[in-house]
Each structure stands twice: as structure tokens, then as C-alpha cells.
Amino acid sequence: MKDDTKLIHTRKQRGPVKTVNPPVERGSTVLLPTREILYGDGKVYGRMGLTVHRELEAAMCALENATHCRLTANGLQSIALAVGALLEAGDHILIPDCAYGPSRRYCTRRLSAMGISATRFNPTIGEDIEALVQENTKAILLESPGSLTMDIMDTPAIVEVAKARGLLTLFDNTWGVGVFHRPLDLGVDVVMQALTKYPVGHADALGGAVLTNDPRLANKIAMCSEDWGISLSPDDAYTALRGLRSLHARLRQHEASGYKLANWLTTRSEVDCVLHPGLESHPDHALWKRDFTGANGLFSIILKETSEAELDRFLEAMTLFGMGFSWGGFESLLIPCDDQLNRIEGDRIHDRPGPLLRIHVGLEDPDDLIADLQQAFAAMQR
């Protein structure tokens, strides 16, 4: 079956009533028929997940071509779970400088309290990452495209180094979402996703997932999840599962509209460059074309020299683009990112001429979105 079909037909029928969607069981206590089951391996308590959770796990495994999935309450928690489950005091982890800000904060602040050290690296380093490997290095965290700056990492080269040195590779695949990119197929050990974004798709629920094809790693992740008391509510699990069924159709529209806006923005005199990996002008386009099969609606732009007053006029003039965190919903968003950027000296965006803006192109008509940006640019010049 094609991927679109697999994602819809993961339903495992249980019980005499056959519905298209699984039941949402809002329960903490599960009544069990025998003492053996009471202390067995099964799902015997609501925190461990019930029917809808099993269905969501199956759908996520189909999406990422994985065999094991563990659900979390949000995307950041999926990063924390994967890293926390597989590293211990005395270990060292390498993290890309382009990682999602809260993920980077967790690795540099919270891990230090756990006796785990972290070193940031330039995301374009490729096979040269080997020079950063220490005696106690245990894992490498990857995120591609990078959050905000859209850097594409040479994942196969880094995976090759990791395997040669006996290191684990953990990949935040929220952008690639399993549709446009499958890191597990490239040899990555563990994949994390924020279900909050494209799987949910409607900006109305939070969730995360940790996936792998290694049963040993899956067991460590599951035990850590149990020890930390991690769970996803049944309603949020249902919302994410329902969103997954239309994922491919939505992504095709996000992709087409994203390209249309990105290409239009390259013609604007106010824009210094468009950071969209699907454009040939992107410095990492060749890597993206090799490892990815498509693009979603998220990319960034760097403006030419712009005063704060001009930027404020531009942002406040927008009517269709909302200014808010997150992305992946049906709505278009645009946020200024300079306050979030904290990059290594000499990075390719370090000496940018103007502010960096991240754009998520939603499901509105792209011509209406272009008109909204056009009038916002006009307001900026007043």
C-alpha cells in the first residue's frame, strides 16, 4: 500500500461494535478479570494508554516506518524522554546549534543538573563532527531543517560517524513529519516528533512521540516513560489520530502554497534572502533534495536592514497572518525570531543584515496571503 493508504488503514477492530474511529476511553482505573492480569505486562492503568493510544502508536509507526512508539504530552517532552532515557550521569551529548530552543535549553541546562554534559555544534559540520566526539560522548542530537534558520544537516555522514564510534543518533523530525523525511531509513536510532504541529494540524491539542526500530532502546524509553509518569490524554490522542488521517492531503496544500509564497518573497526588495530548503538558492538545497521528498509550509526569511519601528508596522499591519508560536495548523503564522537566536560565532546567519522572520503558510488561498504580506510591506515603508 502507498503511504497515504497505510496511514488511514491502521485501525485494529476491537469488540463487537465497528466504528471508523476508535473509542475514546476516559478512564484511570481499568477493571481486570484475573489476578494474573492485574500485575502482568498489559495496559492496566489509564496512564499507560488505552485503545485510542494504541491506535495512535500504530499510525505513528506507519508514518515513520518504525516498530516501537511511545507517546508524550508534548513535543519537548519527547526530546526530554529520548535523551533522558538513553543517557546517564557522566555521559556527553552533541547538539546542533540550530535545535529547537527549548530542546537546546533542556540539553544545556537540565542535563547538567543530571551530570550529563552537552556541546553545541554547527549544523553544517557533516562528517567533521568526529573531531567533537569525546571519550564519554554517548549520543548526537540532530534536527533538520534546523529550527528558525532552516539549516539542512548531512544526516548520513553524521550517522556514519556515529555508528563507527558506537554513538546513538536522535533526530527531531517534526518538520519532515515522516512524510517528507524518514530518518530511521537513513540509519538514525531514535526519532522524535511534536504531534502538536502537522499531525494534530488544527492548533488545538498538544502531543509528542518517540519512535525506534531497536527493541532494546524502545524498552529503555518505555521504562523511563513509566518512571517519569509520562502520559497523553485520551482526548489529545484522539485529536492527533484524527488529524493524521488527513495529513498527506493537508501537507500537499501547505507545500504548494509555501512554494508560491517563498518564490514571491524572493522578488521583494525588502527581503535579503528566503531560507526555504526547497529553493535552489538555499545553500543546503542539494542535501535537502537528496534526503527529503518534499517541503511543508514552514520557512524563514531575512529582511534587509530594518528599523524596529518599521518591523513593528509590518507585523501589526498583518491581518491574515497571526503572530504566535507553534506552527503546523490550518492557520498562517509569522513571528520575528531574533530574540530566540543564539548561534555560534561565524554561523552563516550571524551577520545577517536585518531581522529573521519565520513564516508558516497555512491553508488559506495563497493569493490572499500574498496580498496580506504586500499591504504589510507597504505599511512598513510609511
N, C-alpha and C positions, 0 to 999 in steps of 0.2 A: 504493500500500500504506500501511497505518497504520504509525505509528512502531514499535509492538511487533513487527510483522512484519518491517519493514526491518532491525531490529537483529539478528534471528535469521538472515535470509537475505542476509548479506553474503558468504557463502562463495564463494570462487573456486576451483573444482576444478583441481588441477594433477596431472598424471601419471595413470597407469592405475588406481591404487587410489583409490576414492572413499570417504572416511570423512566422518562428520558433522563432526568437528573436524579442524583442520589438524594436520599432523605437527609435533612439537617437535624441531627440529634443533639439537642441542647441538654447535655447531661454530665454531671460529675460522677455520680455513682452508677456503676454497671452491675446489675444483679446477675449472679452466676449460678449455674445449676449444681456444680460439684466443688468439693474442696480442692481437688487436683487443679482445676482451672483457676481457683482463687489465687494460688501462688505460682501459677505457671508462667509461660513466656508471652501469653496473649495480651491483647489490649484490654486491661481490666479496670481502667480508670479513665475518666474523661480527658484528663491532661495528656494522656498518651495518644489521643485521637480516636475518632470513631469512623463511621462509614465514609463520610464526605472527605475526611483526611486521607483515607486510603485511596480514594479515587483521585484526589489531587496529586498525591505522590506518584500514582501510576501515570497520570498525564504529564507530570514534570519529567519523569524518566523517559517517556516517549519523546518529549521535546528536546531533551539534552542528550539522548542516546545513552542513558545511564541505567544502572541496575538497582541503585540504592538512593533513596531520597529522605531527607529529614527536614521537616518544616519548622519555621521560626516565626516569631511575631512580627518581624520587620526585616528589611534588607541588612541594616547594620548588624543586627543580631546574627544573621547568617555568617557574616565575616567573623564576628567575635567567636561564634561557636566553632567554626572550622579551624581558626588559628588556635583558640584556647584548647581545643580537644587534641590537637596534634603536636603542640609544643609544650615544653615543661621548663621549670626553673633551670637556668644555665644555658638554654638554647639561644640561638640568634636567628633573626629573620631579615631578609632583604625585602624592602617595599619600594614600589615605584613612586617617584616624586609627583606623578600625575594621579595618584589614587584619590578616590572619593575622600573629601576632607575628614568626615567622621571616622572612616576606616583608618586613615593615616594617624589621626589623633589617638585612636584606640591602640594602635601598634606602637606609638612613641610614648604615650602617657600611661595607659593602663597596664600594658605588658611589662613596663619597667617595675611596677609595683608587684608583679608576679615573678620577678627575677629573670625576665626574658628581654634581651636587647634587640634593637632594630636599627638598621642602616638604610637611609634613603638612597635611591639611585636614579640616574637619568633614564627615563623610559626608552630612549633610543639607543641604549648601550648594546643591545644584542648579545652576541657571544662574549663580548668583553666583560660581561658581568662576572665571569670566572675570577677576575682579579679581585673582586669584592668578597669572595667566599672565604669565611674564616673557619678555624678548626671546629668551632661549635655551631656553625650555620646549619640549620635544620630545614629551612623552607624558603621559598621565594614566592611572594605575592605578586600577581600580575593583574592589570586592568587595562583593557584595550578595546576601543579607544579610551584614552585617559579622560577622566572627569574634567570638564570645562575646556581643556586645551586640545582634546581630540588626537593626542599622540597615538600612533599605532606601534605596538611593540612587535619585535621579531620573536614571536612565541616559539616556533620550532627551534630556533637557535638557543633560546634560553632553556627550553625543555631538554635539549641535548646536553647542555652543560649540567643541568640539574641531575639528570639520570647518570651521567658519568661520575658525578660527585656524591651520589646517593642522597640527593635532596628531594624534598617534596615540592610540588608546584600547586599553588592555589590560585584560582582565576575568578575574578568578579566579572561575570558575563551578563550583567544587566543590560548593557547596550546591545549586544549581539542576540540576547534573549533566546538562544537555542535555535532560532530561525535563520539568522544571518551568520551565525558563528557557532561552532561546536568545539570548544577547547579540548574536551575529553578525546575527541577523534584525533587531536594533534599530540596526544600523549600526556596532557595535563592530568594530575592526580585527582583534584577536587575542584568542583565548580560551585560558585555561589551566585544567587540571583536575588534581586529585590522584586518580589512579586507585586509590590506596590505600583510598579511602573506599568509596563505593557501587558503583563498577564492579567492584572485587575482591569486596567485600561479605562477606568472611569473616575479616577481620583477620589474613590470613596471607601477604600479599605487598605490596610497595611498587611504585609506578609513577606516572608523570605523562604529560601530553600537552599539546602546544601546537598550536592549530588556527587556520586562517585561510582566507579565500577570495581573498586577494590573492597572486598568484604571485610578485610582487616581494618582498613581506615573507616569504613562505614560503622563497624562495631564501636570503635573509639568515639566517633562522632555521636552515635546513639547514646552511649554511656554518659558522655559529658552533657548531652542534652537532658538526660534524666536527672543527673546530679545538680544541674543548674535550674531545673524545673521549667524548662522552656516549653511553651505550647502556643498553638494558634487557635483562636476561637473558631467554633464551627461555622458561624456566620461569615467570618472573613475567609475561611477556607472555601466555602460555597461560592462566595463572590469571586474569588480568584479562579476557581474552576470554571465558572460560567464565563468569565472573561476569556479564558484560554480557548474556548470553543470558537470564538470569532477572531482569534489572534492573527492568523495569516491574512484574512480579509482586511482587517484594520491596518496591518503593517504595510500592505501594498499601497494603501492610500497615503499613509504617513510618508512612505518612501517617495512616491511620485510628487506629492506636494512639497516635501522637503527639498528635493532637487530643483523644483521650479523656483522656490524662494531663494535657494542658495545661488543659483545661476543669476537671478535678477539682482541679488545683492552684490555680485561681482561687478556690476555695471554702475554702482552708485559711487559718486565722488566722495561721499562721507566715509566710505569703507576702505580700510587699508588692505585687509585680506579676509577671506572666508575660510574657516577651518572646518571643512567638510571632507572626510576621507574619501568619499566617492568622486570628488572632483580631481581632475588630472593635475590641478595646481597644488594640491596638498602634497607636502614633502614626503609623506609616507604612503602615497597612493599605490605604489607598486606592491608594498607589503599588504595593504588592505585588499587589493584586487586578488592577490594570491591566496589569502586566508579567509576572506569573507565572501558571502554570496549576495549581499545586498546591504542597503542602508535604511535606517529608520528616519524619524523626523527630528532628531536631536543633533545640532551642530552649533558652532560658535563663530563669532565674527570679531575682528579687532577694528575699531574705528580709528580714523586719523586723529590727529591732535584735537581734543575736545575738552572744553572747559566743563566744570561741574555744573554750572548754570545751564549750559547747552544740553548736557546729558539729562538733567532733571526735566527740561522742557520736552525732550524727546520721549522719555519714559512716561511722563504724566499726560502726554497727548495720545497715547495708545488707547484704543477703545476695544479692539478685539483681542489683543494680546494682554493677558494678565501678568502681573508681576508677583510671582510666588515661587517657592521652592518646589521640588519634585518635578516630574515630567512623566510622559507615557500615557496620559489621559486623552480624552477626545478634544480637550481644550488647548489652545495655543498659549504659550508662556514665553516670557523674555525677562531675564534678570541680568543686572550688572554683576560681574564676578571678581573685580579687582580686590575686594576685601577678603575674598576666600583664597586668593592665590598666595602661595608661599613656596616658591620654587628655588631650586639650586641655582647659584650664580652661574651665568653663562648659558642657561637654558634658552631655547630658541624664542621663547616669548618674553624673556626677561626684559629686553629693551624695546618693548612694543611702543609705538608712538601714541596710542590712545587707549581707552578702556576696552576691556574684553567683555562681550555680551554673549550669554548662552541663550539659544533660541530652541524652543520645542514647537514644531509645526504640527498642529492638531488636525482635526477632521473637517474644519471649515473649508469653504471654497478657497483655493489658493489665490485667486484674483482678489477676493475681498481682503485677504491677509496682506497682499502686496499693497493694496490701496491704503490699508491702515498704516503700514510702515511708511508709505510715501508721504502721507499727511503728517506723520510724526517727525520725519526728517525735515519737512517744511517748517514745522513748529520749532525745531531745534535752531534754525537759522534766523529766527525773528529777533 
